[in-house]
C-alpha cells in the first residue's frame, strides 16, 4: 500500500514565515535602497517582480497605493501632543462635560471627583478606539529620494560580498585590477533625460530588457544601449602609510623589509590591493555611473563642415 505525500501549502511557505507573527499585509521596499544593491541582486529582484506581475496579471488590483513614512504607537501609551497630532480624543469623564462658565476651583474638583474614571476612553472621528490599538504618526522619510536613479547608498560590505559570491580570502591567481564592462539599457524621457531601464554584464540581458519595454509600451520608446567601462586605481591611505613603510628596491628588498619571503610578499600585496578594491568598489561604481550620466547629458559639439573645391 502506498501513501501519497500531500503537496506543500504555498500559503504556509517562506513568505509567510518571513513575515513572522506580524499582521503586515504589505512589504514596502525603498527604491533608493534597491537601486543601491549589487547589480546581480537587482537582476534577480527584477526577474521575481516580473514573474509575480505576470502570474497575477489576470486579477483586478488597485491602481496605486499611498505610502507614508510613519512611527508606530500604542494608543494608551501616547502623550497628549501625540494624541493631538493623531486626531485622537481621550475622555476621562465618561462623556460628561463640565459646562459651568463661572465656578470656583472647589466646585470643579468636586465635579471631577464625581465623574473622573480610572482610565480614559479614546475615539477618533467619532469611532471608539481600543487602548491597545496601534496607530501611525507621519514623519519625514529617513531614506533619501531615488533622484532618477542617481542616489546611491553603499550596502554593508559583508552583505555585498555574500551576494556577489566572494570571500574574505582573495584568489591569488585573479587579476588585481580587472577592467569591468557593463551594458546599460536606457530610455529617453521628457525629450532630454536618459533613464536607466536595466544594467548587466550580459549584453543579451540588457537588449532583452529594451525589447520587453518596447513591447509593453503602447506609444513606443526611444531607447539605446550604452557600454560602461570601469577601471580601478588603488591608492595607499595615510593610515596605511603610517602603519607600513613602503620600501624601495626589488621585490626581494620589499619582502625582507616586512620579514617575508618574496612569494609571501606577492600574496600579501595582491590580497591588500583586492581588499581595497572591494571596500571602494561600490563607491567607484557610483562615481563612474554619475560620470557616464553627466557625459550623456552633454550635447556634442558638431564638427565643422569640410570645404569642397
Residue pairs with C-beta under 8 A, 6 or more apart in sequence:
19 27
26 65
28 67
30 143
30 146
31 146
32 143
32 144
32 145
32 146
32 147
32 151
32 153
33 143
33 153
34 42
34 45
35 42
35 146
35 149
35 151
35 152
36 151
36 152
36 153
36 154
36 155
36 282
37 45
37 155
37 163
38 155
38 160
38 163
38 164
38 282
39 182
39 199
39 200
39 201
40 163
40 164
41 163
42 199
43 198
43 200
43 205
46 198
68 136
68 138
69 138
69 139
69 140
69 141
69 142
69 143
70 136
70 137
70 138
70 139
71 136
71 137
71 139
72 134
72 135
72 136
73 82
73 86
73 134
73 135
73 136
73 137
74 131
74 132
74 133
74 134
75 83
75 88
75 122
75 129
75 130
75 131
75 132
75 133
75 134
75 135
76 119
76 122
76 131
76 132
78 86
78 88
78 135
80 90
82 137
83 89
83 90
83 122
85 137
86 124
86 135
86 137
87 124
87 125
88 122
88 123
88 124
88 129
88 135
89 122
89 123
89 124
90 120
90 121
90 122
91 120
91 121
91 122
91 123
92 116
92 117
92 120
93 112
93 115
93 116
93 117
94 115
94 117
94 121
96 115
98 108
98 111
98 112
100 107
119 131
121 128
122 128
122 129
122 130
122 131
123 129
129 135
143 153
144 151
144 153
145 151
148 193
148 195
149 195
149 196
150 289
150 290
150 293
152 282
152 286
152 289
154 160
154 282
154 283
154 286
155 282
157 278
157 279
160 281
160 282
161 167
161 168
161 278
166 278
169 271
170 270
170 271
170 274
170 275
172 267
172 270
172 271
174 274
176 234
176 270
176 273
176 274
176 277
177 231
177 232
177 233
177 234
177 273
177 277
178 232
179 229
179 230
179 231
180 201
180 229
180 230
181 201
181 227
181 228
181 229
181 230
182 199
182 200
182 201
182 227
182 228
182 230
183 199
183 200
183 201
183 202
183 203
183 205
183 206
183 207
183 225
183 226
183 227
183 228
184 196
184 198
184 199
184 206
184 225
184 226
184 227
184 228
184 292
185 196
185 197
185 198
185 199
185 206
185 207
185 209
185 210
185 213
185 223
185 224
185 225
186 194
186 195
186 196
186 197
186 223
186 224
186 225
186 226
186 296
187 194
187 195
187 197
187 213
187 221
187 222
187 223
188 194
188 195
188 221
188 222
188 223
188 224
189 195
192 297
193 297
194 224
194 293
194 296
194 297
197 209
197 210
197 213
197 223
198 205
198 206
198 209
198 210
199 206
199 228
200 206
203 225
206 225
207 225
210 223
210 225
213 221
213 223
214 220
214 221
214 223
226 292
226 296
228 288
228 289
228 292
230 284
230 285
230 288
232 277
232 280
232 281
232 284
234 273
234 276
234 277
234 280
236 246
244 258
245 257
247 253
247 254
247 257
247 258
251 262
251 265
251 266
252 262
254 265
255 261
255 262
255 264
255 265
258 265
258 268
260 268
